[in-house]
Each structure stands twice: as structure tokens, then as C-alpha cells.
Amino acid sequence: MNSVITCALPLRLVISDECLLPVPADLRYDTADPYAVHADFHTGAEEPVTWVFAREVLAEGLHRPAGTADVQIWPSRSLGQKVVCISLESQEGRALLHAPARSLEAFLKRAEAAVPPGTEHEYLDIDQELSALLAEG
């Protein structure tokens, strides 16, 4: 049975060392897509901006630098609090966000309780995935 884990995450967009703007985000982990975490960033536009992260990269980024190219994640401190820095880069530009480490860690623990790391393959429906790939082609 599939389950979905969600988390409202109060991010801050880093404009400068002195200027941080709030950017609310909603994280979503679906056991039917066990390797991914979907993040909807509410930027003020009509529709949120959605990014998909590897769950493993988010979890690793809690403790050490992780990711490559367009998504990089690492632990840090901001305003005396532990944060997780999330750097996103696309053709439209680059953004550096601070996520509260405790909230992100709690979300990932709930996701790991639903699908323990290393067991993700057990939650995939290979026939369904293959059908979806063939339908796209």
C-alpha cells in the first residue's frame, strides 16, 4: 500500500549575508516513487516551482556536502541555528536556500521509516514503470 509523507518547510532565500527572504515549501515523499522527494516552492507566482531531489542526496546533505551540478546540499549555520543549504541552478538562474535542519531531518526520518534506505527497489512496480516509459515514447 502506498503512502505519502508531507512536510511544510519554512525556507529562507539568501539574498545576501544580511538579507534572507521567506520562501515556504512543501515536501512530499510518496512510497510509490521511493527514490525521490518532491519539493514545491511557493514563490508568489500562481503555480509553485517544483523540483525533484534524490532522497539519498537530501539525507546525505544533512551531514556533509552532497549533490552535483544543478543541486548541491550541505550543512551549515545561520543566525545561530543549524540549517541545510540547498543550492539550485537552472537556465533561469541560481538560488541558495536555507532549510531548518531539524525539520528536514524529521521529514526524512518519517520517509525512512516508511521505506528504509536500501529497500526502495521493493516498492517499485516495474511493470507500471515500464508501461509509463513505453507510453512516453
N, CA, C and O atoms as CSV, one atom per row, in Angstrom:
chain,resi,resn,atom,element,x,y,z
A,1,MET,N,N,0.832,-1.177,0.000
A,1,MET,CA,C,0.000,0.000,0.000
A,1,MET,C,C,0.880,1.246,0.000
A,1,MET,O,O,1.812,1.356,0.798
A,2,ASN,N,N,0.584,2.172,-0.889
A,2,ASN,CA,C,1.356,3.405,-0.985
A,2,ASN,C,C,0.944,4.383,0.101
A,2,ASN,O,O,-0.217,4.437,0.506
A,3,SER,N,N,1.913,5.150,0.561
A,3,SER,CA,C,1.605,6.234,1.492
A,3,SER,C,C,2.412,7.461,1.076
A,3,SER,O,O,3.462,7.358,0.442
A,4,VAL,N,N,1.889,8.611,1.451
A,4,VAL,CA,C,2.528,9.880,1.123
A,4,VAL,C,C,2.831,10.607,2.426
A,4,VAL,O,O,1.976,10.735,3.302
A,5,ILE,N,N,4.054,11.074,2.531
A,5,ILE,CA,C,4.511,11.831,3.700
A,5,ILE,C,C,4.750,13.256,3.237
A,5,ILE,O,O,5.416,13.481,2.227
A,6,THR,N,N,4.210,14.219,3.971
A,6,THR,CA,C,4.370,15.623,3.586
A,6,THR,C,C,4.953,16.426,4.742
A,6,THR,O,O,4.934,16.007,5.899
A,7,CYS,N,N,5.468,17.589,4.384
A,7,CYS,CA,C,6.059,18.484,5.379
A,7,CYS,C,C,6.047,19.905,4.827
A,7,CYS,O,O,6.534,20.153,3.724
A,8,ALA,N,N,5.493,20.831,5.592
A,8,ALA,CA,C,5.605,22.251,5.247
A,8,ALA,C,C,6.945,22.723,5.793
A,8,ALA,O,O,7.225,22.560,6.981
A,9,LEU,N,N,7.759,23.299,4.946
A,9,LEU,CA,C,9.121,23.669,5.325
A,9,LEU,C,C,9.332,25.166,5.102
A,9,LEU,O,O,9.247,25.639,3.968
A,10,PRO,N,N,9.606,25.915,6.173
A,10,PRO,CA,C,9.827,27.361,6.028
A,10,PRO,C,C,11.267,27.653,5.597
A,10,PRO,O,O,12.158,27.768,6.439
A,11,LEU,N,N,11.487,27.770,4.310
A,11,LEU,CA,C,12.815,28.056,3.783
A,11,LEU,C,C,13.072,29.552,3.790
A,11,LEU,O,O,12.150,30.361,3.889
A,12,ARG,N,N,14.356,29.901,3.682
A,12,ARG,CA,C,14.751,31.302,3.511
A,12,ARG,C,C,15.665,31.386,2.290
A,12,ARG,O,O,16.647,30.652,2.178
A,13,LEU,N,N,15.322,32.290,1.386
A,13,LEU,CA,C,16.136,32.560,0.210
A,13,LEU,C,C,17.228,33.536,0.613
A,13,LEU,O,O,16.943,34.602,1.158
A,14,VAL,N,N,18.477,33.175,0.348
A,14,VAL,CA,C,19.607,34.018,0.715
A,14,VAL,C,C,19.823,35.046,-0.387
A,14,VAL,O,O,20.190,34.705,-1.511
A,15,ILE,N,N,19.589,36.318,-0.042
A,15,ILE,CA,C,19.845,37.419,-0.957
A,15,ILE,C,C,21.257,37.950,-0.719
A,15,ILE,O,O,22.003,38.228,-1.659
A,16,SER,N,N,21.607,38.086,0.570
A,16,SER,CA,C,22.947,38.492,0.993
A,16,SER,C,C,23.129,37.988,2.420
A,16,SER,O,O,22.217,37.383,2.984
A,17,ASP,N,N,24.304,38.233,3.011
A,17,ASP,CA,C,24.541,37.794,4.385
A,17,ASP,C,C,23.533,38.402,5.353
A,17,ASP,O,O,23.208,37.796,6.375
A,18,GLU,N,N,23.045,39.581,5.040
A,18,GLU,CA,C,22.116,40.273,5.924
A,18,GLU,C,C,20.658,40.142,5.510
A,18,GLU,O,O,19.771,40.504,6.282
A,19,CYS,N,N,20.391,39.641,4.325
A,19,CYS,CA,C,19.024,39.635,3.805
A,19,CYS,C,C,18.578,38.222,3.422
A,19,CYS,O,O,19.109,37.615,2.491
A,20,LEU,N,N,17.598,37.719,4.158
A,20,LEU,CA,C,17.018,36.406,3.893
A,20,LEU,C,C,15.513,36.587,3.705
A,20,LEU,O,O,14.857,37.191,4.554
A,21,LEU,N,N,14.964,36.081,2.623
A,21,LEU,CA,C,13.538,36.211,2.354
A,21,LEU,C,C,12.838,34.873,2.564
A,21,LEU,O,O,13.353,33.840,2.136
A,22,PRO,N,N,11.675,34.869,3.215
A,22,PRO,CA,C,10.956,33.604,3.410
A,22,PRO,C,C,10.419,33.040,2.095
A,22,PRO,O,O,9.878,33.767,1.262
A,23,VAL,N,N,10.580,31.744,1.935
A,23,VAL,CA,C,10.030,31.018,0.785
A,23,VAL,C,C,9.425,29.725,1.337
A,23,VAL,O,O,10.149,28.762,1.589
A,24,PRO,N,N,8.112,29.698,1.524
A,24,PRO,CA,C,7.505,28.460,2.015
A,24,PRO,C,C,7.647,27.346,0.977
A,24,PRO,O,O,7.599,27.591,-0.228
A,25,ALA,N,N,7.820,26.135,1.464
A,25,ALA,CA,C,7.922,24.977,0.574
A,25,ALA,C,C,7.144,23.817,1.181
A,25,ALA,O,O,6.996,23.717,2.399
A,26,ASP,N,N,6.664,22.966,0.329
A,26,ASP,CA,C,6.008,21.728,0.755
A,26,ASP,C,C,6.813,20.570,0.205
A,26,ASP,O,O,7.033,20.479,-1.003
A,27,LEU,N,N,7.259,19.677,1.093
A,27,LEU,CA,C,7.966,18.476,0.674
A,27,LEU,C,C,6.977,17.324,0.637
A,27,LEU,O,O,6.050,17.257,1.444
A,28,ARG,N,N,7.186,16.417,-0.309
A,28,ARG,CA,C,6.299,15.274,-0.469
A,28,ARG,C,C,7.134,14.045,-0.800
A,28,ARG,O,O,7.945,14.061,-1.726
A,29,TYR,N,N,6.924,12.984,-0.032
A,29,TYR,CA,C,7.577,11.705,-0.293
A,29,TYR,C,C,6.476,10.673,-0.485
A,29,TYR,O,O,5.634,10.474,0.391
A,30,ASP,N,N,6.494,10.024,-1.635
A,30,ASP,CA,C,5.483,9.021,-1.975
A,30,ASP,C,C,6.190,7.679,-2.069
A,30,ASP,O,O,7.162,7.534,-2.811
A,31,THR,N,N,5.701,6.696,-1.315
A,31,THR,CA,C,6.352,5.384,-1.335
A,31,THR,C,C,6.269,4.730,-2.713
A,31,THR,O,O,7.011,3.789,-2.993
A,32,ALA,N,N,5.371,5.218,-3.582
A,32,ALA,CA,C,5.301,4.699,-4.952
A,32,ALA,C,C,6.459,5.219,-5.805
A,32,ALA,O,O,6.739,4.672,-6.872
A,33,ASP,N,N,7.128,6.268,-5.339
A,33,ASP,CA,C,8.299,6.855,-6.014
A,33,ASP,C,C,9.411,6.931,-4.967
A,33,ASP,O,O,9.802,8.025,-4.560
A,34,PRO,N,N,9.922,5.781,-4.530
A,34,PRO,CA,C,10.707,5.700,-3.297
A,34,PRO,C,C,12.088,6.346,-3.311
A,34,PRO,O,O,12.686,6.528,-2.250
A,35,TYR,N,N,12.601,6.691,-4.467
A,35,TYR,CA,C,13.922,7.312,-4.515
A,35,TYR,C,C,13.863,8.830,-4.485
A,35,TYR,O,O,14.898,9.481,-4.342
A,36,ALA,N,N,12.678,9.406,-4.616
A,36,ALA,CA,C,12.555,10.849,-4.844
A,36,ALA,C,C,11.799,11.571,-3.738
A,36,ALA,O,O,10.926,11.006,-3.079
A,37,VAL,N,N,12.164,12.844,-3.555
A,37,VAL,CA,C,11.418,13.786,-2.732
A,37,VAL,C,C,11.040,14.943,-3.649
A,37,VAL,O,O,11.895,15.519,-4.321
A,38,HIS,N,N,9.766,15.275,-3.671
A,38,HIS,CA,C,9.267,16.383,-4.487
A,38,HIS,C,C,9.131,17.612,-3.594
A,38,HIS,O,O,8.601,17.527,-2.486
A,39,ALA,N,N,9.611,18.748,-4.078
A,39,ALA,CA,C,9.534,19.995,-3.318
A,39,ALA,C,C,8.809,21.034,-4.158
A,39,ALA,O,O,9.200,21.321,-5.290
A,40,ASP,N,N,7.740,21.595,-3.586
A,40,ASP,CA,C,7.009,22.695,-4.221
A,40,ASP,C,C,7.395,23.979,-3.500
A,40,ASP,O,O,7.119,24.139,-2.312
A,41,PHE,N,N,8.035,24.891,-4.222
A,41,PHE,CA,C,8.454,26.179,-3.671
A,41,PHE,C,C,7.403,27.224,-4.017
A,41,PHE,O,O,7.084,27.430,-5.188
A,42,HIS,N,N,6.873,27.876,-3.004
A,42,HIS,CA,C,5.836,28.891,-3.198
A,42,HIS,C,C,6.511,30.257,-3.266
A,42,HIS,O,O,6.825,30.876,-2.249
A,43,THR,N,N,6.718,30.697,-4.496
A,43,THR,CA,C,7.498,31.915,-4.746
A,43,THR,C,C,6.639,33.155,-4.934
A,43,THR,O,O,7.161,34.242,-5.182
A,44,GLY,N,N,5.338,33.001,-4.819
A,44,GLY,CA,C,4.448,34.135,-5.066
A,44,GLY,C,C,3.797,34.056,-6.432
A,44,GLY,O,O,2.818,34.756,-6.693
A,45,ALA,N,N,4.325,33.215,-7.305
A,45,ALA,CA,C,3.703,33.008,-8.615
A,45,ALA,C,C,2.429,32.183,-8.422
A,45,ALA,O,O,2.220,31.579,-7.370
A,46,GLU,N,N,1.595,32.168,-9.439
A,46,GLU,CA,C,0.330,31.441,-9.342
A,46,GLU,C,C,0.555,29.952,-9.041
A,46,GLU,O,O,-0.139,29.370,-8.208
A,47,GLU,N,N,1.514,29.355,-9.718
A,47,GLU,CA,C,1.837,27.941,-9.516
A,47,GLU,C,C,3.180,27.818,-8.797
A,47,GLU,O,O,4.090,28.606,-9.054
A,48,PRO,N,N,3.314,26.848,-7.906
A,48,PRO,CA,C,4.619,26.673,-7.254
A,48,PRO,C,C,5.671,26.176,-8.242
A,48,PRO,O,O,5.352,25.613,-9.289
A,49,VAL,N,N,6.921,26.400,-7.882
A,49,VAL,CA,C,8.045,25.877,-8.650
A,49,VAL,C,C,8.390,24.522,-8.031
A,49,VAL,O,O,8.641,24.439,-6.829
A,50,THR,N,N,8.403,23.471,-8.835
A,50,THR,CA,C,8.627,22.123,-8.312
A,50,THR,C,C,9.991,21.596,-8.738
A,50,THR,O,O,10.377,21.679,-9.904
A,51,TRP,N,N,10.700,21.057,-7.767
A,51,TRP,CA,C,11.964,20.367,-8.011
A,51,TRP,C,C,11.832,18.968,-7.433
A,51,TRP,O,O,11.071,18.743,-6.492
A,52,VAL,N,N,12.578,18.028,-8.005
A,52,VAL,CA,C,12.610,16.658,-7.505
A,52,VAL,C,C,14.048,16.353,-7.111
A,52,VAL,O,O,14.980,16.537,-7.894
A,53,PHE,N,N,14.202,15.883,-5.876
A,53,PHE,CA,C,15.525,15.560,-5.334
A,53,PHE,C,C,15.627,14.068,-5.064
A,53,PHE,O,O,14.625,13.415,-4.772
A,54,ALA,N,N,16.821,13.537,-5.159
A,54,ALA,CA,C,17.060,12.173,-4.695
A,54,ALA,C,C,17.015,12.191,-3.169
A,54,ALA,O,O,17.709,12.983,-2.531
A,55,ARG,N,N,16.204,11.324,-2.594
A,55,ARG,CA,C,16.093,11.265,-1.131
A,55,ARG,C,C,17.476,11.083,-0.503
A,55,ARG,O,O,17.785,11.697,0.518
A,56,GLU,N,N,18.288,10.254,-1.107
A,56,GLU,CA,C,19.628,9.964,-0.594
A,56,GLU,C,C,20.495,11.229,-0.539
A,56,GLU,O,O,21.268,11.405,0.403
A,57,VAL,N,N,20.373,12.100,-1.532
A,57,VAL,CA,C,21.154,13.341,-1.559
A,57,VAL,C,C,20.701,14.279,-0.438
A,57,VAL,O,O,21.535,14.889,0.231
A,58,LEU,N,N,19.391,14.398,-0.230
A,58,LEU,CA,C,18.901,15.225,0.870
A,58,LEU,C,C,19.405,14.704,2.213
A,58,LEU,O,O,19.855,15.479,3.056
A,59,ALA,N,N,19.328,13.394,2.405
A,59,ALA,CA,C,19.764,12.796,3.667
A,59,ALA,C,C,21.266,12.995,3.884
A,59,ALA,O,O,21.694,13.320,4.991
A,60,GLU,N,N,22.050,12.805,2.856
A,60,GLU,CA,C,23.498,12.993,2.965
A,60,GLU,C,C,23.826,14.457,3.253
A,60,GLU,O,O,24.740,14.751,4.024
A,61,GLY,N,N,23.075,15.380,2.630
A,61,GLY,CA,C,23.313,16.805,2.814
A,61,GLY,C,C,23.077,17.307,4.229
A,61,GLY,O,O,23.510,18.407,4.574
A,62,LEU,N,N,22.400,16.518,5.050
A,62,LEU,CA,C,22.248,16.876,6.464
A,62,LEU,C,C,23.591,16.847,7.195
A,62,LEU,O,O,23.780,17.561,8.179
A,63,HIS,N,N,24.522,16.019,6.713
A,63,HIS,CA,C,25.776,15.770,7.428
A,63,HIS,C,C,27.043,16.193,6.700
A,63,HIS,O,O,28.068,16.447,7.333
A,64,ARG,N,N,26.979,16.274,5.357
A,64,ARG,CA,C,28.169,16.617,4.573
A,64,ARG,C,C,27.704,17.092,3.198
A,64,ARG,O,O,26.561,16.847,2.811
A,65,PRO,N,N,28.577,17.766,2.465
A,65,PRO,CA,C,28.188,18.226,1.127
A,65,PRO,C,C,27.757,17.058,0.238
A,65,PRO,O,O,28.382,15.997,0.228
A,66,ALA,N,N,26.674,17.284,-0.506
A,66,ALA,CA,C,26.128,16.239,-1.371
A,66,ALA,C,C,25.568,16.890,-2.631
A,66,ALA,O,O,25.309,18.093,-2.671
A,67,GLY,N,N,25.389,16.069,-3.651
A,67,GLY,CA,C,24.817,16.552,-4.905
A,67,GLY,C,C,25.884,17.022,-5.865
A,67,GLY,O,O,27.055,17.161,-5.512
A,68,THR,N,N,25.454,17.261,-7.082
A,68,THR,CA,C,26.355,17.741,-8.123
A,68,THR,C,C,25.587,18.668,-9.046
A,68,THR,O,O,24.357,18.653,-9.083
A,69,ALA,N,N,26.309,19.455,-9.770
A,69,ALA,CA,C,25.756,20.322,-10.829
A,69,ALA,C,C,24.610,21.186,-10.339
A,69,ALA,O,O,24.839,22.122,-9.574
A,70,ASP,N,N,23.374,20.899,-10.759
A,70,ASP,CA,C,22.266,21.809,-10.504
A,70,ASP,C,C,21.683,21.733,-9.101
A,70,ASP,O,O,20.944,22.636,-8.708
A,71,VAL,N,N,21.982,20.703,-8.337
A,71,VAL,CA,C,21.504,20.580,-6.958
A,71,VAL,C,C,22.683,20.234,-6.051
A,71,VAL,O,O,23.322,19.194,-6.207
A,72,GLN,N,N,22.957,21.129,-5.098
A,72,GLN,CA,C,24.003,20.878,-4.118
A,72,GLN,C,C,23.446,21.192,-2.734
A,72,GLN,O,O,22.748,22.190,-2.553
A,73,ILE,N,N,23.757,20.339,-1.758
A,73,ILE,CA,C,23.185,20.440,-0.424
A,73,ILE,C,C,24.294,20.219,0.594
A,73,ILE,O,O,25.123,19.325,0.428
A,74,TRP,N,N,24.310,21.048,1.669
A,74,TRP,CA,C,25.330,20.891,2.694
A,74,TRP,C,C,24.840,21.488,4.016
A,74,TRP,O,O,23.990,22.378,4.027
A,75,PRO,N,N,25.390,20.982,5.141
A,75,PRO,CA,C,25.006,21.523,6.449
A,75,PRO,C,C,25.740,22.833,6.723
A,75,PRO,O,O,26.855,23.047,6.247
A,76,SER,N,N,25.097,23.704,7.498
A,76,SER,CA,C,25.705,24.986,7.846
A,76,SER,C,C,25.000,25.553,9.069
A,76,SER,O,O,24.208,24.868,9.716
A,77,ARG,N,N,25.296,26.812,9.379
A,77,ARG,CA,C,24.621,27.539,10.462
A,77,ARG,C,C,24.216,28.899,9.915
A,77,ARG,O,O,24.920,29.498,9.102
A,78,SER,N,N,23.066,29.372,10.379
A,78,SER,CA,C,22.590,30.691,10.001
A,78,SER,C,C,21.829,31.273,11.185
A,78,SER,O,O,20.931,30.635,11.736
A,79,LEU,N,N,22.195,32.479,11.564
A,79,LEU,CA,C,21.547,33.147,12.690
A,79,LEU,C,C,21.547,32.273,13.949
A,79,LEU,O,O,20.577,32.260,14.708
A,80,GLY,N,N,22.649,31.542,14.160
A,80,GLY,CA,C,22.805,30.705,15.343
A,80,GLY,C,C,22.077,29.376,15.286
A,80,GLY,O,O,22.095,28.629,16.264
A,81,GLN,N,N,21.442,29.061,14.179
A,81,GLN,CA,C,20.683,27.815,14.045
A,81,GLN,C,C,21.333,26.895,13.018
A,81,GLN,O,O,21.957,27.354,12.061
A,82,LYS,N,N,21.176,25.582,13.233
A,82,LYS,CA,C,21.623,24.618,12.226
A,82,LYS,C,C,20.671,24.682,11.042
A,82,LYS,O,O,19.452,24.624,11.203
A,83,VAL,N,N,21.244,24.802,9.856
A,83,VAL,CA,C,20.459,24.822,8.622
A,83,VAL,C,C,21.078,23.857,7.623
A,83,VAL,O,O,22.210,23.399,7.777
A,84,VAL,N,N,20.302,23.571,6.608
A,84,VAL,CA,C,20.797,22.820,5.470
A,84,VAL,C,C,20.711,23.769,4.281
A,84,VAL,O,O,19.637,24.269,3.946
A,85,CYS,N,N,21.842,24.007,3.655
A,85,CYS,CA,C,21.881,24.878,2.480
A,85,CYS,C,C,21.516,24.059,1.250
A,85,CYS,O,O,22.020,22.954,1.048
A,86,ILE,N,N,20.634,24.621,0.435
A,86,ILE,CA,C,20.213,23.971,-0.802
A,86,ILE,C,C,20.473,24.957,-1.933
A,86,ILE,O,O,19.840,26.010,-2.015
A,87,SER,N,N,21.402,24.603,-2.794
A,87,SER,CA,C,21.730,25.436,-3.948
A,87,SER,C,C,21.105,24.805,-5.186
A,87,SER,O,O,21.367,23.648,-5.516
A,88,LEU,N,N,20.269,25.597,-5.866
A,88,LEU,CA,C,19.584,25.126,-7.069
A,88,LEU,C,C,20.002,25.993,-8.240
A,88,LEU,O,O,20.056,27.218,-8.132
A,89,GLU,N,N,20.296,25.354,-9.354
A,89,GLU,CA,C,20.695,26.102,-10.545
A,89,GLU,C,C,19.936,25.562,-11.749
A,89,GLU,O,O,19.840,24.352,-11.953
A,90,SER,N,N,19.392,26.496,-12.552
A,90,SER,CA,C,18.700,26.130,-13.780
A,90,SER,C,C,19.017,27.182,-14.830
A,90,SER,O,O,19.803,28.095,-14.580
A,91,GLN,N,N,18.418,27.061,-15.987
A,91,GLN,CA,C,18.623,28.054,-17.042
A,91,GLN,C,C,18.099,29.417,-16.623
A,91,GLN,O,O,18.577,30.441,-17.111
A,92,GLU,N,N,17.119,29.441,-15.722
A,92,GLU,CA,C,16.536,30.696,-15.265
A,92,GLU,C,C,17.402,31.413,-14.228
A,92,GLU,O,O,17.216,32.607,-13.992
A,93,GLY,N,N,18.339,30.705,-13.611
A,93,GLY,CA,C,19.198,31.332,-12.619
A,93,GLY,C,C,19.583,30.383,-11.510
A,93,GLY,O,O,19.483,29.162,-11.634
A,94,ARG,N,N,20.027,30.985,-10.419
A,94,ARG,CA,C,20.532,30.208,-9.290
A,94,ARG,C,C,19.898,30.733,-8.010
A,94,ARG,O,O,19.663,31.933,-7.873
A,95,ALA,N,N,19.620,29.830,-7.071
A,95,ALA,CA,C,19.052,30.211,-5.777
A,95,ALA,C,C,19.771,29.444,-4.674
A,95,ALA,O,O,20.093,28.266,-4.826
A,96,LEU,N,N,20.014,30.126,-3.569
A,96,LEU,CA,C,20.553,29.497,-2.369
A,96,LEU,C,C,19.490,29.617,-1.295
A,96,LEU,O,O,19.052,30.718,-0.960
A,97,LEU,N,N,19.074,28.473,-0.755
A,97,LEU,CA,C,18.034,28.424,0.258
A,97,LEU,C,C,18.578,27.821,1.536
A,97,LEU,O,O,19.449,26.952,1.504
A,98,HIS,N,N,18.054,28.294,2.674
A,98,HIS,CA,C,18.358,27.698,3.970
A,98,HIS,C,C,17.111,26.979,4.461
A,98,HIS,O,O,16.029,27.562,4.516
A,99,ALA,N,N,17.270,25.707,4.819
A,99,ALA,CA,C,16.177,24.916,5.386
A,99,ALA,C,C,16.512,24.628,6.845
A,99,ALA,O,O,17.669,24.352,7.162
A,100,PRO,N,N,15.530,24.685,7.736
A,100,PRO,CA,C,15.802,24.323,9.127
A,100,PRO,C,C,16.187,22.842,9.206
A,100,PRO,O,O,15.416,21.969,8.808
A,101,ALA,N,N,17.383,22.573,9.720
A,101,ALA,CA,C,17.918,21.205,9.732
A,101,ALA,C,C,17.001,20.255,10.496
A,101,ALA,O,O,16.771,19.130,10.053
A,102,ARG,N,N,16.478,20.693,11.631
A,102,ARG,CA,C,15.628,19.815,12.442
A,102,ARG,C,C,14.376,19.375,11.690
A,102,ARG,O,O,14.008,18.201,11.728
A,103,SER,N,N,13.726,20.307,11.010
A,103,SER,CA,C,12.505,19.981,10.266
A,103,SER,C,C,12.792,19.030,9.111
A,103,SER,O,O,12.048,18.076,8.883
A,104,LEU,N,N,13.873,19.294,8.387
A,104,LEU,CA,C,14.240,18.429,7.270
A,104,LEU,C,C,14.604,17.034,7.766
A,104,LEU,O,O,14.225,16.035,7.155
A,105,GLU,N,N,15.330,16.969,8.861
A,105,GLU,CA,C,15.713,15.676,9.429
A,105,GLU,C,C,14.472,14.890,9.885
A,105,GLU,O,O,14.389,13.683,9.657
A,106,ALA,N,N,13.522,15.561,10.519
A,106,ALA,CA,C,12.298,14.881,10.972
A,106,ALA,C,C,11.508,14.332,9.779
A,106,ALA,O,O,10.995,13.214,9.835
A,107,PHE,N,N,11.412,15.113,8.707
A,107,PHE,CA,C,10.726,14.655,7.500
A,107,PHE,C,C,11.420,13.413,6.925
A,107,PHE,O,O,10.762,12.430,6.587
A,108,LEU,N,N,12.741,13.466,6.819
A,108,LEU,CA,C,13.485,12.337,6.250
A,108,LEU,C,C,13.391,11.098,7.131
A,108,LEU,O,O,13.369,9.982,6.614
A,109,LYS,N,N,13.335,11.267,8.445
A,109,LYS,CA,C,13.165,10.107,9.335
A,109,LYS,C,C,11.819,9.437,9.102
A,109,LYS,O,O,11.720,8.211,9.124
A,110,ARG,N,N,10.781,10.239,8.878
A,110,ARG,CA,C,9.460,9.671,8.583
A,110,ARG,C,C,9.486,8.924,7.255
A,110,ARG,O,O,8.887,7.856,7.130
A,111,ALA,N,N,10.184,9.486,6.257
A,111,ALA,CA,C,10.305,8.818,4.957
A,111,ALA,C,C,11.093,7.516,5.091
A,111,ALA,O,O,10.738,6.508,4.480
A,112,GLU,N,N,12.157,7.537,5.887
A,112,GLU,CA,C,12.975,6.334,6.084
A,112,GLU,C,C,12.231,5.266,6.877
A,112,GLU,O,O,12.477,4.074,6.690
A,113,ALA,N,N,11.326,5.678,7.758
A,113,ALA,CA,C,10.511,4.700,8.479
A,113,ALA,C,C,9.532,4.016,7.528
A,113,ALA,O,O,9.241,2.829,7.675
A,114,ALA,N,N,9.027,4.769,6.553
A,114,ALA,CA,C,8.100,4.207,5.574
A,114,ALA,C,C,8.815,3.297,4.584
A,114,ALA,O,O,8.308,2.233,4.228
A,115,VAL,N,N,9.998,3.721,4.141
A,115,VAL,CA,C,10.810,2.947,3.188
A,115,VAL,C,C,12.256,3.019,3.663
A,115,VAL,O,O,12.944,3.999,3.378
A,116,PRO,N,N,12.730,2.008,4.379
A,116,PRO,CA,C,14.111,2.037,4.862
A,116,PRO,C,C,15.106,2.140,3.703
A,116,PRO,O,O,14.915,1.516,2.659
A,117,PRO,N,N,16.183,2.940,3.894
A,117,PRO,CA,C,17.205,3.046,2.851
A,117,PRO,C,C,17.718,1.654,2.453
A,117,PRO,O,O,17.958,0.797,3.303
A,118,GLY,N,N,17.875,1.461,1.164
A,118,GLY,CA,C,18.339,0.178,0.646
A,118,GLY,C,C,17.209,-0.757,0.251
A,118,GLY,O,O,17.446,-1.787,-0.380
A,119,THR,N,N,15.957,-0.400,0.623
A,119,THR,CA,C,14.822,-1.259,0.264
A,119,THR,C,C,13.918,-0.604,-0.781
A,119,THR,O,O,12.844,-1.126,-1.083
A,120,GLU,N,N,14.337,0.520,-1.327
A,120,GLU,CA,C,13.497,1.262,-2.265
A,120,GLU,C,C,13.009,0.393,-3.428
A,120,GLU,O,O,11.862,0.515,-3.860
A,121,HIS,N,N,13.878,-0.478,-3.929
A,121,HIS,CA,C,13.521,-1.318,-5.076
A,121,HIS,C,C,12.300,-2.195,-4.792
A,121,HIS,O,O,11.578,-2.566,-5.718
A,122,GLU,N,N,12.067,-2.524,-3.538
A,122,GLU,CA,C,10.931,-3.370,-3.170
A,122,GLU,C,C,9.595,-2.645,-3.338
A,122,GLU,O,O,8.544,-3.285,-3.383
A,123,TYR,N,N,9.630,-1.321,-3.431
A,123,TYR,CA,C,8.412,-0.517,-3.519
A,123,TYR,C,C,8.082,-0.099,-4.948
A,123,TYR,O,O,7.051,0.529,-5.192
A,124,LEU,N,N,8.946,-0.443,-5.883
A,124,LEU,CA,C,8.709,-0.082,-7.282
A,124,LEU,C,C,7.846,-1.134,-7.960
A,124,LEU,O,O,8.034,-2.333,-7.753
A,125,ASP,N,N,6.909,-0.681,-8.763
A,125,ASP,CA,C,6.111,-1.558,-9.608
A,125,ASP,C,C,6.750,-1.501,-10.995
A,125,ASP,O,O,6.442,-0.611,-11.788
A,126,ILE,N,N,7.633,-2.446,-11.283
A,126,ILE,CA,C,8.420,-2.434,-12.511
A,126,ILE,C,C,7.515,-2.469,-13.742
A,126,ILE,O,O,7.782,-1.769,-14.718
A,127,ASP,N,N,6.457,-3.267,-13.712
A,127,ASP,CA,C,5.553,-3.334,-14.864
A,127,ASP,C,C,4.908,-1.979,-15.123
A,127,ASP,O,O,4.809,-1.551,-16.274
A,128,GLN,N,N,4.476,-1.312,-14.086
A,128,GLN,CA,C,3.855,0.005,-14.242
A,128,GLN,C,C,4.862,1.024,-14.753
A,128,GLN,O,O,4.542,1.823,-15.633
A,129,GLU,N,N,6.081,1.005,-14.208
A,129,GLU,CA,C,7.120,1.930,-14.650
A,129,GLU,C,C,7.464,1.710,-16.118
A,129,GLU,O,O,7.613,2.671,-16.873
A,130,LEU,N,N,7.589,0.473,-16.517
A,130,LEU,CA,C,7.898,0.145,-17.910
A,130,LEU,C,C,6.772,0.596,-18.840
A,130,LEU,O,O,7.035,1.144,-19.910
A,131,SER,N,N,5.540,0.371,-18.444
A,131,SER,CA,C,4.396,0.826,-19.242
A,131,SER,C,C,4.400,2.339,-19.409
A,131,SER,O,O,4.109,2.852,-20.490
A,132,ALA,N,N,4.733,3.059,-18.325
A,132,ALA,CA,C,4.777,4.527,-18.388
A,132,ALA,C,C,5.890,4.990,-19.324
A,132,ALA,O,O,5.705,5.943,-20.081
A,133,LEU,N,N,7.039,4.324,-19.278
A,133,LEU,CA,C,8.143,4.680,-20.173
A,133,LEU,C,C,7.782,4.432,-21.629
A,133,LEU,O,O,8.073,5.258,-22.495
A,134,LEU,N,N,7.157,3.312,-21.897
A,134,LEU,CA,C,6.779,2.976,-23.268
A,134,LEU,C,C,5.684,3.919,-23.788
A,134,LEU,O,O,5.646,4.229,-24.978
A,135,ALA,N,N,4.814,4.364,-22.913
A,135,ALA,CA,C,3.744,5.280,-23.308
A,135,ALA,C,C,4.301,6.653,-23.668
A,135,ALA,O,O,3.749,7.350,-24.520
A,136,GLU,N,N,5.403,7.041,-23.012
A,136,GLU,CA,C,6.049,8.339,-23.316
A,136,GLU,C,C,6.700,8.325,-24.687
A,136,GLU,O,O,6.760,9.357,-25.355
A,137,GLY,N,N,7.186,7.174,-25.112
A,137,GLY,CA,C,7.933,7.054,-26.366
A,137,GLY,C,C,7.035,7.007,-27.518
A,137,GLY,O,O,7.494,6.908,-28.656
